[in-house]
Amino acid sequence: MSDDMWARFGEAVENAEPELDRSKVIREFVRWYIGETDDLPRRPRPANSTQPPAAEP
């Protein structure tokens, strides 16, 4: 993963939920990926957007 992508991921995590960190979000993705849960982590609103995040399907 590029340094730029890692930094943008960190910013997105902080934007979504300031009390989270990258490792918690990654664990949530892994739990979903291996079928331990059907709940994907919530996608954050883009930092430069005033619109709410896209609705979950």
Backbone as ProteinMPNN parsed JSONL, in Angstrom:
{"seq_chain_A": "MSDDMWARFGEAVENAEPELDRSKVIREFVRWYIGETDDLPRRPRPANSTQPPAAEP", "coords_chain_A": {"N_chain_A": [[0.859, -1.165, 0.0], [0.563, 2.185, -0.833], [2.246, 5.032, 0.621], [0.729, 7.344, 0.45], [-1.918, 6.342, 0.143], [-2.193, 5.003, 2.596], [-2.031, 7.169, 4.364], [-4.31, 8.645, 3.565], [-6.268, 6.789, 4.242], [-5.96, 6.775, 7.029], [-6.775, 9.416, 7.591], [-9.438, 9.237, 6.731], [-10.473, 7.364, 8.543], [-10.186, 8.786, 10.946], [-11.878, 10.924, 10.354], [-14.333, 9.638, 10.193], [-14.808, 8.397, 12.719], [-13.535, 9.668, 15.417], [-12.56, 8.33, 17.707], [-11.719, 5.884, 16.832], [-9.121, 3.761, 15.444], [-6.824, 2.936, 12.791], [-6.239, 0.172, 12.929], [-8.45, -1.003, 14.216], [-10.5, -0.592, 12.341], [-9.46, -2.057, 10.194], [-9.523, -4.635, 11.344], [-12.314, -4.911, 11.531], [-12.978, -5.023, 8.786], [-11.64, -7.412, 8.107], [-13.007, -9.285, 9.705], [-15.517, -9.162, 8.413], [-14.73, -10.01, 5.845], [-13.899, -12.68, 6.203], [-16.25, -13.821, 6.855], [-17.247, -13.691, 9.424], [-18.938, -11.757, 10.271], [-21.736, -9.943, 8.958], [-21.723, -7.289, 8.725], [-20.401, -4.51, 7.304], [-17.79, -2.106, 7.932], [-18.742, 1.29, 8.543], [-18.718, 3.583, 5.886], [-16.853, 6.536, 5.743], [-17.8, 10.018, 5.474], [-16.504, 11.953, 2.827], [-13.715, 14.066, 3.536], [-13.795, 16.638, 2.462], [-16.446, 17.079, 1.895], [-19.873, 18.062, 2.213], [-21.999, 16.497, 2.15], [-23.898, 13.693, 3.407], [-22.598, 10.332, 4.127], [-22.774, 7.786, 1.569], [-25.725, 5.811, 1.279], [-26.047, 2.649, 2.855], [-26.303, -0.509, 1.193]], "CA_chain_A": [[0.0, 0.0, 0.0], [1.382, 3.393, -0.913], [2.196, 5.93, 1.786], [-0.394, 8.258, 0.249], [-3.161, 5.636, 0.439], [-2.2, 4.763, 4.044], [-2.344, 8.453, 5.007], [-5.713, 8.958, 3.286], [-7.054, 5.869, 5.059], [-5.915, 7.299, 8.395], [-7.632, 10.605, 7.636], [-10.832, 8.806, 6.61], [-10.84, 6.744, 9.825], [-10.339, 9.873, 11.917], [-13.053, 11.692, 9.96], [-15.531, 8.838, 10.471], [-14.992, 8.177, 14.153], [-12.245, 10.07, 15.997], [-12.053, 7.412, 18.732], [-11.206, 4.677, 16.183], [-7.825, 3.832, 14.793], [-6.799, 2.12, 11.576], [-6.245, -1.264, 13.213], [-9.812, -1.442, 14.52], [-11.237, -0.636, 11.08], [-8.938, -3.197, 9.442], [-10.084, -5.842, 11.966], [-13.721, -4.999, 11.125], [-12.989, -5.516, 7.413], [-11.229, -8.82, 8.104], [-14.135, -10.06, 10.236], [-16.493, -9.245, 7.338], [-14.156, -10.755, 4.723], [-13.865, -14.118, 6.502], [-17.613, -14.272, 7.104], [-17.574, -13.672, 10.849], [-20.031, -10.8, 10.414], [-22.265, -9.423, 7.701], [-21.707, -5.827, 8.836], [-19.204, -3.784, 6.869], [-17.595, -0.83, 8.623], [-19.392, 2.431, 7.904], [-17.833, 4.401, 5.071], [-16.929, 7.923, 6.207], [-18.034, 11.122, 4.547], [-15.234, 12.554, 2.4], [-13.336, 15.202, 4.38], [-14.132, 17.908, 1.822], [-17.843, 17.022, 1.469], [-20.891, 18.411, 3.195], [-23.061, 15.516, 2.001], [-23.727, 12.516, 4.259], [-22.067, 9.172, 3.412], [-23.743, 7.063, 0.745], [-26.536, 4.842, 2.025], [-25.627, 1.26, 2.775], [-27.314, -1.297, 0.466]], "C_chain_A": [[0.908, 1.232, 0.0], [1.24, 4.231, 0.363], [1.007, 6.884, 1.683], [-1.727, 7.586, 0.602], [-3.295, 5.392, 1.944], [-2.581, 6.043, 4.801], [-3.806, 8.831, 4.788], [-6.647, 8.056, 4.076], [-7.093, 6.356, 6.503], [-6.8, 8.523, 8.562], [-9.109, 10.217, 7.58], [-11.318, 8.171, 7.909], [-11.086, 7.828, 10.866], [-11.583, 10.71, 11.631], [-14.338, 10.957, 10.337], [-15.814, 8.757, 11.964], [-13.666, 8.495, 14.845], [-11.694, 9.106, 17.048], [-11.523, 6.109, 18.141], [-9.763, 4.876, 15.75], [-7.842, 2.861, 13.613], [-6.917, 0.638, 11.887], [-7.643, -1.781, 13.53], [-10.63, -1.551, 13.239], [-10.761, -1.818, 10.238], [-9.482, -4.501, 10.018], [-11.551, -6.014, 11.585], [-13.844, -5.497, 9.689], [-12.644, -6.999, 7.356], [-12.357, -9.703, 8.631], [-15.217, -10.223, 9.174], [-15.989, -10.165, 6.231], [-14.165, -12.256, 4.969], [-15.241, -14.66, 6.885], [-18.019, -14.319, 8.562], [-18.727, -12.722, 11.148], [-20.516, -10.388, 9.027], [-22.214, -7.899, 7.657], [-20.371, -5.25, 8.4], [-19.028, -2.547, 7.728], [-18.256, 0.289, 7.831], [-18.365, 3.239, 7.124], [-17.976, 5.852, 5.508], [-17.294, 8.883, 5.077], [-16.671, 11.645, 4.107], [-14.961, 13.834, 3.198], [-13.756, 16.538, 3.783], [-15.59, 17.959, 1.368], [-18.767, 17.452, 2.596], [-22.071, 17.447, 3.111], [-22.83, 14.343, 2.939], [-23.151, 11.353, 3.463], [-23.172, 8.494, 2.6], [-24.464, 6.033, 1.596], [-25.981, 3.44, 1.822], [-26.7, 0.475, 2.031], [-28.099, -2.191, 1.398]], "O_chain_A": [[1.889, 1.3, 0.74], [0.242, 4.139, 1.079], [0.358, 7.196, 2.682], [-2.566, 8.183, 1.278], [-4.379, 5.552, 2.506], [-3.356, 6.001, 5.756], [-4.473, 9.288, 5.717], [-7.702, 8.499, 4.531], [-8.152, 6.35, 7.131], [-7.501, 8.652, 9.566], [-9.935, 10.79, 8.291], [-12.449, 8.411, 8.331], [-12.084, 7.788, 11.586], [-12.263, 11.154, 12.556], [-15.316, 11.581, 10.751], [-16.93, 9.019, 12.411], [-12.763, 7.658, 14.85], [-10.483, 9.064, 17.263], [-10.937, 5.303, 18.864], [-9.256, 5.996, 15.696], [-8.769, 2.064, 13.465], [-7.622, -0.085, 11.183], [-7.983, -2.898, 13.142], [-11.382, -2.512, 13.071], [-11.579, -2.51, 9.631], [-9.866, -5.391, 9.258], [-11.996, -7.136, 11.34], [-14.721, -6.309, 9.395], [-13.289, -7.759, 6.634], [-12.633, -10.759, 8.061], [-15.783, -11.308, 9.039], [-16.738, -11.005, 5.733], [-14.411, -13.03, 4.044], [-15.373, -15.842, 7.204], [-19.033, -14.928, 8.902], [-19.41, -12.867, 12.162], [-19.776, -10.48, 8.047], [-22.616, -7.289, 6.667], [-19.344, -5.471, 9.041], [-20.014, -1.987, 8.209], [-18.322, 0.24, 6.603], [-17.283, 3.542, 7.627], [-19.094, 6.352, 5.633], [-17.117, 8.587, 3.896], [-15.768, 11.768, 4.934], [-15.884, 14.592, 3.496], [-14.043, 17.479, 4.523], [-15.941, 18.797, 0.538], [-18.483, 17.236, 3.774], [-23.022, 17.548, 3.886], [-21.681, 14.021, 3.243], [-23.205, 11.376, 2.234], [-24.356, 8.619, 2.915], [-23.887, 5.456, 2.517], [-25.506, 3.098, 0.738], [-27.888, 0.748, 2.205], [-28.986, -2.919, 0.952]]}, "name": "protein", "num_of_chains": 1, "seq": "MSDDMWARFGEAVENAEPELDRSKVIREFVRWYIGETDDLPRRPRPANSTQPPAAEP"}
